[in-house]
Amino acid sequence: MAENTEDFCRAIVEYLQLKLDVPAEYVTGIPWQEREALFDRGEIQVLWLCGLPYVHKADLAESGMELLAVPIPVGERYGSRPVYFSDIVVRRDSPCRSFRDLRGATWAYNEPHSHSGFNVVRAHLFELGEIDSFFAAAVEAGAHSNSLQMVLSGVVDGAAIDSTVLEWLGSQRHDLADEIRVIDTLGPSPIPPWVISRHVAASQRGALRQLLAELHLDPIGRDILADGRLLRFTAADDRDYDPIRAMAHKAERVSLV
């Protein structure tokens, strides 16, 4: 996940450790790709990951993981659902007024394994009938915050930013709303899920699910959720991610440049 989730994840791990009375560690300080690799090797048991790599892993013959829970963001636009959006962002002084106006523009995306910053855009282009060379150039920025900074600095004309990340960045930089415009919104999409290794004992998997599902009923849990800009956690089914599978299928046929 993006850097805005670090404090929240650390607080969740401390809470779960206290309630379950088991040793737990939040793995941080290394790139997300390394954390995902540690999960694949069984060295991390619980992972919060983007919906696109989730479906890739879930569709393996032996994925070795299952859904644990999904978060519901705070905000009227989310409708108390475990969804999020991709906001198409340009500078305040940009002449672009809609996504179509970005034809021939320069574009930034966080990374190619991202649904919200990359694949959802390609799926949208497919639906528009634009399967090749819509943008003049596309740059991999490495993170949503980097994509946004490239827009602000004028290095690129636009980017798709995870709505929850954009809201968090806006809460940290109160002048941000005066510097950018959201000219379009893609989604909603199923929110990035929490997954757990099947090597964890079934009893512990059940206990974790219950704790996350009931987090909002605990005063301490409510404070943790509020700091993470979340309402609560809820259960999820693999079929909930079929929309991402469908978008990934469309995206495969599209080249940004």
CORRA-V148888 format. One record per residue. N is the residue number from 1. RES is the residue in one small letter. OMEGA is omega in radians with two decimals (NA if undefined). Layout:
{{N;RES;OMEGA} {N;RES;OMEGA}}
//
This chain:
{{1;m;-3.14} {2;a;-3.03} {3;e;-3.14} {4;n;-3.10} {5;t;-3.00} {6;e;-3.09} {7;d;3.13} {8;f;-3.12} {9;c;3.13} {10;r;3.13} {11;a;3.11} {12;i;-3.13} {13;v;3.12} {14;e;3.13} {15;y;-3.12} {16;l;3.11} {17;q;3.14} {18;l;-3.05} {19;k;-3.10} {20;l;-3.10} {21;d;3.05} {22;v;3.09} {23;p;-3.14} {24;a;-3.12} {25;e;3.02} {26;y;-3.10} {27;v;-3.11} {28;t;3.10} {29;g;3.07} {30;i;-3.13} {31;p;-3.12} {32;w;-3.14} {33;q;3.11} {34;e;3.10} {35;r;3.11} {36;e;3.11} {37;a;3.09} {38;l;3.07} {39;f;-3.14} {40;d;3.14} {41;r;3.12} {42;g;-3.13} {43;e;2.97} {44;i;-3.04} {45;q;-3.14} {46;v;-3.06} {47;l;3.00} {48;w;-3.04} {49;l;3.13} {50;c;-3.12} {51;g;-3.13} {52;l;3.05} {53;p;3.07} {54;y;-3.08} {55;v;3.09} {56;h;3.14} {57;k;-3.08} {58;a;-3.08} {59;d;3.03} {60;l;-3.12} {61;a;3.07} {62;e;-3.05} {63;s;3.12} {64;g;-3.14} {65;m;3.05} {66;e;3.10} {67;l;3.10} {68;l;3.14} {69;a;3.06} {70;v;-3.14} {71;p;3.06} {72;i;-3.09} {73;p;2.99} {74;v;3.07} {75;g;-3.09} {76;e;-3.07} {77;r;-3.10} {78;y;3.04} {79;g;-3.12} {80;s;3.12} {81;r;3.10} {82;p;-3.11} {83;v;3.01} {84;y;-3.06} {85;f;2.98} {86;s;-3.13} {87;d;3.13} {88;i;-2.95} {89;v;3.01} {90;v;3.05} {91;r;-3.11} {92;r;-3.09} {93;d;-3.14} {94;s;3.07} {95;p;-3.09} {96;c;3.13} {97;r;3.11} {98;s;3.14} {99;f;-3.12} {100;r;3.14} {101;d;-3.12} {102;l;3.07} {103;r;-3.14} {104;g;-3.13} {105;a;3.03} {106;t;-2.93} {107;w;3.02} {108;a;3.03} {109;y;-3.05} {110;n;3.07} {111;e;-2.95} {112;p;3.07} {113;h;-3.11} {114;s;3.01} {115;h;-2.98} {116;s;-3.07} {117;g;-3.02} {118;f;-2.99} {119;n;-3.14} {120;v;3.11} {121;v;3.12} {122;r;3.10} {123;a;3.11} {124;h;3.11} {125;l;3.08} {126;f;-3.14} {127;e;3.10} {128;l;-3.08} {129;g;-3.12} {130;e;-3.01} {131;i;-3.08} {132;d;2.95} {133;s;3.08} {134;f;3.14} {135;f;3.07} {136;a;3.12} {137;a;3.10} {138;a;-3.03} {139;v;3.04} {140;e;-3.05} {141;a;3.11} {142;g;-3.14} {143;a;3.11} {144;h;-3.12} {145;s;3.09} {146;n;3.09} {147;s;-3.13} {148;l;3.14} {149;q;3.10} {150;m;3.05} {151;v;-3.09} {152;l;-3.09} {153;s;3.12} {154;g;3.10} {155;v;3.07} {156;v;-3.11} {157;d;-3.07} {158;g;3.11} {159;a;3.03} {160;a;-3.06} {161;i;3.01} {162;d;-3.04} {163;s;-3.13} {164;t;3.08} {165;v;-3.13} {166;l;3.12} {167;e;3.11} {168;w;3.12} {169;l;3.09} {170;g;3.10} {171;s;3.12} {172;q;-3.13} {173;r;-3.02} {174;h;3.09} {175;d;-3.06} {176;l;-3.11} {177;a;3.12} {178;d;-3.06} {179;e;-3.07} {180;i;2.95} {181;r;2.98} {182;v;-3.04} {183;i;3.11} {184;d;3.11} {185;t;3.10} {186;l;-3.11} {187;g;0.21} {188;p;3.05} {189;s;3.04} {190;p;-3.03} {191;i;3.07} {192;p;-3.05} {193;p;2.89} {194;w;3.13} {195;v;-3.12} {196;i;3.11} {197;s;3.07} {198;r;3.05} {199;h;3.03} {200;v;-3.11} {201;a;-3.11} {202;a;-3.14} {203;s;3.11} {204;q;3.08} {205;r;3.11} {206;g;3.14} {207;a;3.10} {208;l;3.13} {209;r;-3.10} {210;q;3.13} {211;l;3.14} {212;l;-3.13} {213;a;-3.08} {214;e;-3.08} {215;l;-3.09} {216;h;3.12} {217;l;-3.13} {218;d;3.13} {219;p;3.10} {220;i;3.12} {221;g;3.12} {222;r;3.11} {223;d;3.11} {224;i;3.13} {225;l;-3.14} {226;a;3.11} {227;d;3.10} {228;g;-3.13} {229;r;3.14} {230;l;3.06} {231;l;-3.08} {232;r;2.98} {233;f;3.07} {234;t;3.13} {235;a;3.12} {236;a;3.10} {237;d;-3.13} {238;d;-3.14} {239;r;3.10} {240;d;-3.08} {241;y;3.06} {242;d;3.08} {243;p;3.10} {244;i;3.06} {245;r;-3.13} {246;a;3.13} {247;m;3.11} {248;a;3.12} {249;h;3.08} {250;k;-3.06} {251;a;-3.13} {252;e;-3.06} {253;r;-2.99} {254;v;3.00} {255;s;-3.10} {256;l;-3.09} {257;v;NA}}
//
